[in-house]
Amino acid sequence: MATTLYGIKNCDTIKKARKWLDEAGIDYRFHDHRTDGVDPAALDSWLAKLGWEALLNSRGTTFRALPDEAKQGLDTAKARALLLEHPAMIKRPLLERDGELTLGFKADNYQSLFSR
């Protein structure tokens, strides 16, 4: 099973998710949005499956630092452009396992996901 964890390496929640995966012996690949970039086709797939409202972290410092004009009138196209330009605004962690996406980290959720 192919598992990829997407995020930013210095994010505390990413660190928790990576620790959990490592301790559980889960084979996964870590993709750092800042160093590895964001594949537009992958982003399109995530947007189609999750919606921009779920994927865009509007509570993070990157989003809050944007000018008000950039935050207003958000729709899929505008959110996509923002996420490509500022991948730190993608909610994290984003776990992709065999095409199934899971946003956020809770140990109980990961436990049930990987015990199937």
C-alpha positions as CSV (number, residue, x, y, z in Angstrom):
1,M,0.0,0.0,0.0
2,A,1.3,3.4,-1.0
3,T,1.2,6.0,1.8
4,T,2.4,9.6,1.5
5,L,2.3,12.2,4.3
6,Y,2.1,15.8,3.0
7,G,3.0,18.8,5.1
8,I,5.8,20.9,6.4
9,K,8.6,19.3,8.4
10,N,8.7,21.9,11.2
11,C,4.9,21.7,11.9
12,D,4.2,20.2,15.3
13,T,1.2,18.2,14.1
14,I,3.4,16.8,11.3
15,K,6.0,15.8,13.8
16,K,3.3,14.0,15.9
17,A,1.9,12.2,12.8
18,R,5.4,11.1,11.7
19,K,6.2,9.9,15.1
20,W,3.0,7.8,15.2
21,L,3.7,6.3,11.7
22,D,7.3,5.5,12.6
23,E,6.4,3.9,15.9
24,A,3.6,1.9,14.2
25,G,6.1,0.7,11.7
26,I,4.1,2.2,8.8
27,D,6.1,2.5,5.5
28,Y,5.4,6.0,4.2
29,R,6.9,8.8,2.1
30,F,7.1,12.3,3.5
31,H,6.5,15.1,1.0
32,D,7.4,18.6,2.3
33,H,5.4,21.2,0.5
34,R,8.1,23.9,1.1
35,T,11.0,21.9,-0.3
36,D,9.3,19.5,-2.7
37,G,6.6,21.9,-4.0
38,V,3.0,21.1,-4.8
39,D,2.0,19.2,-7.9
40,P,-0.9,21.0,-9.6
41,A,-2.5,17.7,-10.7
42,A,-2.3,16.4,-7.1
43,L,-3.8,19.6,-5.8
44,D,-6.6,19.4,-8.3
45,S,-7.3,15.8,-7.1
46,W,-7.3,16.9,-3.4
47,L,-9.6,19.8,-4.2
48,A,-12.0,17.5,-6.1
49,K,-12.1,15.0,-3.2
50,L,-12.0,17.3,-0.2
51,G,-13.1,20.8,-1.4
52,W,-11.2,24.0,-1.0
53,E,-13.0,24.8,2.3
54,A,-11.5,21.7,3.9
55,L,-8.0,22.0,2.3
56,L,-7.3,25.7,2.9
57,N,-6.1,26.4,6.4
58,S,-7.7,29.8,7.0
59,R,-6.6,29.9,10.6
60,G,-2.9,29.7,9.9
61,T,-0.4,32.6,10.0
62,T,0.2,32.4,6.2
63,F,-3.5,33.0,5.4
64,R,-3.9,35.6,8.1
65,A,-0.9,37.5,6.7
66,L,-2.5,37.8,3.2
67,P,-4.1,41.2,2.2
68,D,-7.8,41.3,2.7
69,E,-8.4,41.4,-1.0
70,A,-6.8,38.0,-1.4
71,K,-9.0,36.5,1.3
72,Q,-12.3,37.7,-0.1
73,G,-14.5,36.1,-2.7
74,L,-12.8,32.7,-2.3
75,D,-13.9,29.9,-4.6
76,T,-12.1,26.8,-5.9
77,A,-10.1,28.6,-8.6
78,K,-8.9,31.4,-6.2
79,A,-8.2,28.9,-3.4
80,R,-6.2,26.7,-5.9
81,A,-4.1,29.7,-7.0
82,L,-3.4,30.6,-3.3
83,L,-2.5,27.1,-2.4
84,L,-0.1,26.8,-5.3
85,E,1.5,30.1,-4.4
86,H,1.5,29.5,-0.6
87,P,1.6,25.7,0.0
88,A,1.9,26.3,3.7
89,M,-1.8,27.1,3.7
90,I,-2.7,23.5,2.9
91,K,-4.1,21.9,6.0
92,R,-1.8,19.4,7.5
93,P,-1.1,16.7,7.8
94,L,-2.6,15.4,4.6
95,L,-2.3,11.6,4.5
96,E,-2.8,9.9,1.2
97,R,-3.2,6.1,1.4
98,D,-4.1,4.2,-1.8
99,G,-6.0,7.2,-3.1
100,E,-7.9,7.8,0.2
101,L,-7.3,11.2,1.8
102,T,-7.2,12.0,5.5
103,L,-6.8,15.6,6.8
104,G,-5.4,16.3,10.3
105,F,-3.9,14.0,12.8
106,K,-5.6,12.1,15.7
107,A,-3.9,8.9,16.9
108,D,-7.2,7.1,17.2
109,N,-8.1,7.9,13.6
110,Y,-4.8,6.8,12.3
111,Q,-5.1,3.6,14.4
112,S,-8.4,2.7,12.8
113,L,-7.2,3.7,9.3
114,F,-4.2,1.4,9.5
115,S,-5.9,-1.5,11.2
116,R,-8.3,-2.1,8.3
